[in-house]
């Protein structure tokens, strides 16, 4: 029998998670919840995904838009085993009590504080420790990217020090409420919140993060300097470590992927849907090893990188796979990740 999943919030993350759930062989998408009708609600209705009312939403609002609803959020919670909360920041915490009353497991996103759940989750890093949990939090897009990189390098060589400068995109492509962006804005909090967030998964990792916001909507870029405890065997060995790790997409120099614009064009070319890049992007030519010091760039697609992590978190909660590697393989195969 498939695990029944609901998604509360059908925006940037929620609609992608819902699509991903529907493609898994062991999960069933029961429905999604929204507070008001909009183009995303219409798309769910057109795709015959049952749509439920959340928050202050009313059936009359949806009826006026020609969108039929299947009930309220409470009805959805009574029909699922797991709810994925993809609501705006801080709303998930407000929803937690309802999930607990319904007696179902819940997954929250990185916009919530870590204590909203029993553990923060990254599939390549702490799947085993999260098995059977009732509440999990998927760390943010940038933290997910760093945690994946840590899974590739920390077990092999150990980390003495890791400094990351995050060049963050200003907003999502579909967002217009922030208006035109002109300038580069440093995040004056040092370290930025990303380093402490990574340590909710790797408590002992000696990492410091700084961040700045730039006027682009495509991807984030991380500039990494890692000092290893054990000296790797050179650049080729580090490149091989990334290549052997799931959810990394490496580009060779001959591909002429010069930056995030070309990386996203690759995603569109191979896409059957939204043109997402759910893997960490690494440029082979930008990897350098100098003794025990390593340098590399990686790019992170904010809208989609956490999507497969949500799927693996469901499997960890429900004990659907023997280990993290097995779950990642199922998820990636269903989502078409790892294809040349």
C-alpha positions in Angstrom: 0.0 0.0 0.0 1.3 3.4 -0.9 1.9 6.1 1.8 -0.7 8.8 1.5 0.8 12.3 1.2 -0.8 15.8 1.3 0.9 19.1 0.6 -0.1 22.3 2.5 0.9 25.2 0.3 1.0 25.0 -3.5 3.5 27.7 -4.4 7.1 27.6 -5.5 8.1 24.6 -3.4 4.8 23.0 -2.8 3.8 22.5 -6.4 7.2 20.9 -7.1 7.0 18.6 -4.2 3.4 17.6 -5.1 4.6 16.7 -8.7 7.5 14.7 -7.2 5.3 12.8 -4.8 2.9 11.9 -7.7 5.9 10.4 -9.6 7.1 8.1 -6.8 6.2 4.4 -7.0 5.5 4.1 -3.2 3.7 7.4 -2.5 0.3 8.7 -3.4 -0.6 12.4 -3.7 -4.0 12.8 -1.9 -4.3 16.5 -2.4 -2.9 20.0 -1.9 -4.1 23.0 0.2 -4.2 26.7 -0.7 -5.7 29.8 1.0 -6.9 31.5 -2.2 -7.4 31.0 -5.9 -4.6 32.0 -8.3 -2.8 30.7 -11.4 -1.3 27.8 -9.4 -4.6 26.8 -7.9 -6.0 26.8 -11.4 -3.2 24.6 -12.6 -3.8 22.1 -9.8 -7.5 22.0 -10.7 -6.8 21.5 -14.4 -4.5 18.6 -13.5 -7.3 17.1 -11.4 -5.3 17.4 -8.2 -7.8 17.6 -5.3 -7.6 21.1 -3.8 -8.4 21.8 -0.2 -9.1 25.1 1.6 -6.4 26.3 4.1 -6.2 29.3 6.4 -8.8 32.0 5.7 -9.7 30.6 2.3 -13.4 30.2 1.5 -15.1 27.9 -1.0 -17.0 30.9 -2.4 -13.7 32.5 -3.5 -12.7 29.4 -5.4 -16.2 28.9 -6.8 -16.2 32.4 -8.1 -12.9 31.5 -10.0 -14.5 28.3 -11.4 -12.3 26.1 -9.2 -14.0 23.3 -7.3 -12.6 22.4 -3.9 -12.6 19.0 -2.2 -12.9 20.2 1.4 -10.9 21.9 4.1 -7.3 21.4 5.3 -8.8 19.5 8.3 -10.4 17.1 5.8 -7.1 16.6 4.0 -5.3 15.9 7.2 -7.8 13.2 8.0 -7.0 11.4 4.7 -3.1 11.3 4.8 -0.3 9.7 6.6 2.2 12.6 6.0 1.7 16.3 5.4 4.4 18.3 3.7 4.1 21.9 4.9 5.2 24.2 2.1 3.6 27.4 3.5 5.4 30.7 3.8 8.0 31.2 6.5 6.7 30.9 10.1 3.3 29.7 9.0 4.5 26.1 9.3 5.1 26.5 13.0 1.6 27.8 13.4 0.3 24.8 11.6 2.2 22.2 13.7 -0.5 21.9 16.4 -3.1 21.0 13.8 -0.9 18.3 12.4 -0.3 16.9 15.9 -4.0 16.9 16.7 -4.6 15.0 13.4 -2.0 12.4 14.6 0.0 12.5 11.3 3.7 13.0 10.5 4.8 16.4 9.2 7.6 17.8 7.2 8.6 21.5 7.4 10.8 23.7 5.2 13.9 25.6 5.9 12.1 28.9 6.5 11.2 27.5 9.9 13.5 27.4 12.9 15.2 24.1 13.6 13.2 23.4 16.7 9.9 23.2 14.8 10.9 19.5 14.2 12.7 16.6 15.9 15.6 16.9 13.4 16.8 18.8 10.4 17.2 16.5 7.3 19.5 16.1 4.4 19.2 12.8 2.5 22.9 12.2 1.9 23.9 13.2 5.4 21.6 11.9 8.1 18.9 9.7 6.7 19.5 6.9 9.2 19.2 9.3 12.2 15.8 10.5 10.9 14.1 7.2 10.4 10.8 6.9 12.2 10.7 10.6 13.2 7.3 12.2 13.3 8.4 15.8 12.5 11.3 16.6 10.2 12.6 19.9 8.8 14.2 20.2 5.4 17.0 22.6 5.6 17.1 25.6 3.3 18.2 25.5 -0.3 21.7 26.8 0.4 22.1 24.6 3.5 21.0 21.6 1.4 23.7 22.4 -1.1 26.4 22.7 1.5 25.3 19.6 3.3 25.5 17.6 0.0 29.0 18.9 -0.5 29.9 17.9 3.0 28.6 14.4 2.4 30.9 14.2 -0.6 34.1 15.4 1.1 34.0 15.2 4.9 34.0 11.3 5.1 36.9 11.1 2.7 39.3 13.7 4.0 37.8 15.4 7.1 37.5 19.1 7.4 39.8 21.3 9.4 38.2 24.6 8.2 35.6 25.5 5.7 34.8 29.1 4.5 31.9 29.7 2.2 30.9 33.0 0.5 27.3 32.7 -0.7 26.4 34.9 -3.7 22.7 34.9 -3.3 20.1 35.7 -6.0 17.7 38.5 -5.0 14.4 36.7 -5.5 12.6 34.0 -7.4 11.9 34.6 -11.1 8.1 34.7 -10.5 8.3 37.2 -7.7 7.7 40.9 -8.4 6.9 42.2 -5.0 10.5 43.1 -4.3 10.6 45.3 -7.4 13.7 46.1 -9.5 17.0 45.2 -7.8 19.9 47.5 -8.4 23.0 47.0 -6.2 24.9 44.4 -4.2 23.8 44.0 -0.7 26.1 42.4 1.9 24.5 40.3 4.7 26.2 42.1 7.6 25.5 39.3 10.0 28.7 37.2 10.2 28.5 34.3 10.1 25.3 34.2 8.0 22.6 31.9 9.2 23.7 29.2 6.8 26.7 28.0 8.8 24.7 27.4 12.0 22.0 25.8 10.0 24.5 23.3 8.5 25.5 22.4 12.0 22.0 21.2 12.8 23.1 18.3 10.5 26.9 18.3 11.1 27.3 19.6 14.7 31.1 19.5 14.6 31.7 20.9 11.2 34.1 23.9 11.4 32.3 26.0 8.8 31.9 29.8 8.5 29.5 31.4 6.0 29.1 34.9 4.7 26.6 36.1 2.2 25.7 38.9 -0.2 22.7 39.5 -2.4 23.1 40.3 -6.1 20.6 41.4 -8.8 19.8 38.1 -10.5 16.9 35.6 -10.2 18.6 32.5 -11.6 20.6 30.7 -9.0 22.8 31.1 -5.9 26.6 30.5 -6.2 28.9 29.3 -3.4 32.6 30.1 -3.4 34.2 27.4 -1.2 37.6 27.2 0.5 38.1 24.0 2.4 41.2 22.9 4.4 41.2 19.1 4.8 42.6 17.1 7.7 43.9 14.5 5.2 45.5 15.6 2.0 43.5 14.5 -1.1 45.3 13.0 -4.1 44.8 16.1 -6.2 42.2 17.9 -8.2 41.1 14.8 -10.1 40.3 13.0 -6.9 38.1 15.8 -5.6 36.3 16.0 -9.0 35.8 12.2 -8.8 34.3 12.5 -5.3 31.7 15.0 -6.6 31.0 12.9 -9.7 30.4 9.8 -7.6 28.0 11.5 -5.2 24.3 11.6 -6.1 22.7 14.9 -6.9 25.7 16.6 -8.3 25.9 17.9 -11.9 29.4 18.5 -13.1 30.2 20.6 -16.2 33.4 20.2 -18.2 35.1 23.1 -19.9 34.2 21.9 -23.4 30.5 22.2 -22.5 30.9 26.0 -22.3 28.6 26.4 -19.3 30.1 29.7 -18.2 27.7 30.5 -15.4 24.2 30.2 -14.0 22.4 31.3 -17.3 23.8 28.3 -19.2 23.3 25.9 -16.3 19.6 26.8 -16.2 19.4 26.5 -20.0 20.7 22.9 -19.6 18.0 22.3 -17.1 15.4 23.6 -19.6 16.8 21.5 -22.4 16.5 18.3 -20.5 13.2 19.1 -18.8 9.9 17.5 -19.1 8.3 20.2 -17.0 9.6 23.4 -15.3 13.2 23.3 -16.2 14.5 22.7 -12.7 18.0 21.9 -11.6 17.7 19.8 -8.5 21.4 18.9 -8.4 24.4 20.9 -7.1 26.1 22.4 -10.1 29.9 22.2 -10.0 32.3 23.4 -12.7 35.2 21.0 -13.1 37.5 23.8 -14.3 36.7 25.7 -11.1 38.0 23.0 -8.8 41.5 23.5 -7.4 43.5 21.5 -4.9 46.7 22.9 -3.4 48.0 20.6 -0.8 45.4 20.3 2.0 43.5 23.3 0.6 40.7 22.9 -1.9 38.6 25.5 -3.8 35.5 25.0 -5.8 32.3 26.8 -6.9 28.9 25.4 -6.8 25.5 26.7 -7.9 22.2 26.1 -6.2 18.7 26.3 -7.8 16.6 27.8 -5.1 13.2 26.7 -6.4 13.9 23.0 -6.8 17.0 21.7 -4.9 15.0 20.7 -1.8 12.4 18.8 -3.7 14.1 15.4 -3.7 15.0 15.9 0.0 11.3 16.2 0.8 10.6 12.8 -0.9 13.5 11.1 1.0 12.3 12.6 4.3 8.9 10.9 3.8 10.6 7.6 3.2 12.8 8.0 6.3 9.8 8.8 8.4 7.8 5.9 7.1 10.7 3.5 7.0 10.1 2.7 3.3 13.7 2.1 2.3 16.5 0.1 3.9 18.9 3.1 3.9 19.4 6.6 2.5 21.2 5.4 -0.6 18.3 3.2 -1.6 15.8 6.0 -1.1 17.9 8.5 -3.1 18.1 6.0 -5.9 14.3 5.5 -6.0 13.7 9.3 -5.9 16.3 10.2 -8.5 15.1 7.5 -10.9 11.5 8.7 -10.6 12.6 12.4 -11.1 15.0 11.7 -13.9 18.1 12.9 -12.0 21.5 11.7 -12.8 20.9 11.3 -16.5 23.6 12.3 -18.9 
